[in-house]
């Protein structure tokens, strides 16, 4: 995916290709080194290329967020099914309109698709199971009924926390990815600008420092306005 700046898209793939070419071809040129673009400068450039490559694309981040959200929703549904089983066990143990059954939360639906509401609702069911455990067991309720609910709650809390962390970091992750790309672009521009100055009297070598960026219509090739790169 490429963002557009000044109407000019630059993809990640193109950026990395341009950066790698700049590193391989221009590293070690004598006049660049004399102007301050030393071997250490180019090794830092190579390291920054790898850092930028290791960032996930926007599409990858969105896909991972969607997958984690689906896991949250699935776990909420599992918790909802467990609550319904507890409700049925209560109704089987006591009369449908009994005070014991009325102690159970009446409206479970809002929590079915809301992890925070579900996490807050589940302890009420645990309390009721503890309160009427003897009667429930006598009516063949599973002995591990509460344990199953506690496991589901812990799993939901874990998955929900993971999703909230992912969802909350997406914006900052995008900013950091774009900054890493921008650092490569700035380095490429600096190399080319330095090279154009240092090799202005060497037409053959000077061609190495032509702008690698796509040009908008109506713009002169030299000197170009080198656009920021996209994602």
N, C-alpha and C positions, 0 to 999 in steps of 0.2 A: 504494500500500500504506500502511496506517495502523497504527501500533502502538496498543496500548491502555494507558492509564494511568488507574488507578482506575476501570476499566471503561468509559472514554470514549475512543472512537477519533477522531482528528483527522487527516484526510488532508493530503498536501502541497498538493493543489489548493485545499482549503478554507482552509488556512493562508495561502497566497499571496493568495487572494481577500480574506480578512479583513485582511491586512497592507496590501494595496494600497488598500482602502477606507479604512482608518484613516489612511493617509498622505494621500490626496486630500481627505478630508472635514475632518480635524482640523488639518492643517498651517495655520499662520497665525492660529489662534484667539488672540485677544489675551491672555486670562487664562492660557492654557497657556504662551505665550511669556514672560509676566511671572513664571511659576513655574519657568522654566528650560528649558522645551521649545521652544527657539528654532528659527529657520529652519535653522541648522546642524545641530541635533539631528535634524530631519526629513530633511535631505539625507543624513545618515549612515544613517538608517533606510532610505531609498530604496536606498542603495548595498548595505546588508545584505540587502535583499529580493532584489536581483539576484545577489548572491553565493550565497544559499541556492538560488535557482532553477537555478544553474549546476551544482549537485551532481547526479550521476547517482543514480537510484533504486536501491534494493537489488536489484530485479529486473534492472536494466540491468547492474549490476556482476556479478551471478551469471551472466548471459548471456554477457558478454564473457569472464569467466574460463573458462566452459565451452567457448567457441569457441577460445580460446587453448590449452586443454588438449587439445582435439581435434587441433589443429595439431601439438602435441608428439607425440601418439600416432601420428599419420600419418607424421611424420618419423622416428620410431623404427622404424616398419615399413619405411620406405624404406631405412634403414640396415641393418636385418636382411636385407632382400632383397639388398642389396649384399654383405654378408658371406657369404651363401649362394652368390653368384656367385663370390666369391674361393675359397670352399671347393671348389666344382665345378671351377674352373680348376686348383687344386692337385691334385685327384684325377685330372684329365685329364692333367696334366703328369707326375705321379708315381703309383706304385701306391697303391691305396686304403689299404694298411696300412703304407705307407712312413714312415720317420722324419719326412720333410718334412711329410706330411699330418698326422701326429700333433702337430706343432708348433702347428697351428692350434687355437684354443679349441674344446673338444669340445662344450660346452653353450651354445648361443646363445640359447635360449628365454627365460631370465630377463631378458635385456637387451631383448627385443622390446617390452616395455611399461614399461620403466624407463629414463628418459633418462639418469640418472646412471650406471647400469651400462653403458649403451650407449656413452656418451662415454668411459668408462674402458676399454672393451673394444676399440674401434676401432684405437687405436695398435698393438696386437699384430698386427693384420692388415697395417697399413702396414709394419711391420718385416719380416714374412714376404715381402711383395711385393718390398721392396727387396733382400732376401737372395736371392730366386730369380727376380729380374726377367728375366734372360736366358733361363732355362728356360721361364718362363711365356709370354714373347713368342714363343719358338720354337714353342710349342703353340697359337699364335693367341689368346692372352689380349689384350684391348684394351690398347693402349699407355697409355691414359689411365685405367687401372683404379684406380690409387692416387689420382690427381687427383680422380676422381669421389667416392671415399670421403672424401677430405679436405674436399671441398665439402659433402658431406652432414653431416659432423661439425660444420663451422662453422655450418651452417644450424640444426642441432639445438641447438648451444650457444646460439645467439642466441634461438631461440624458447623454449627452456627457461628462459633467464635472464629473458625477458620475462614468462613465466608465473609464475615464482617471485616476481618483483617485484609482479605484480598480486595474486597469491594472498596474499602476505605483507602487502600494504597494505590489503586489504579491510577488516580489522577497524578499523584507524585511520581509513580513509576513512569508514566508517560512523559512527564516533565524531565525526569532524569535521562530517559532514553533520548529525547530530543536534544538535551544538552550534550550528550555523548556524541550524537551525530553532528551537532553544531561545532564541537571541538575539532572533529576531523575536517569539516569544511573550512574552518578558520585556518587550520594548519596547512591545508592544500593551498588556500589563497595566499597565505604568507610565503610559502615556498615559491609559488608562481610569481608573486610580486617581487620577491627578492631576486629570483632568477632573471626576470625581465630587466631589472636594473643592472645586475652584475654582468649579464651576457648581452647587453644591448649592442655591442660591437662585434658579436659573434653570431651571424644570422643562422648558422646551422644549429648551434646549441640553443639559441633563442627560441626556436620552434618548440622545444620541449616544454616551454612555459606558457603556451597558448592556454586560454581558459578552457577547461574541460566541461563546463556547464552548458546546458541547452540555452539557446538564445531566443528571446522574444522577437517577434517580427518588428522590423524597423530599427533594431538596435545595431550599432556598429560592433564588429567583432572585437576590436581593440580600442580602448580598454573596456572590457565588459563589466557590467554590474553583476557580480557573482552571487546567485541567490542562495538563501538558506536551504538546507536539505529537508526532506520530509521524513516520514516514518519508514 
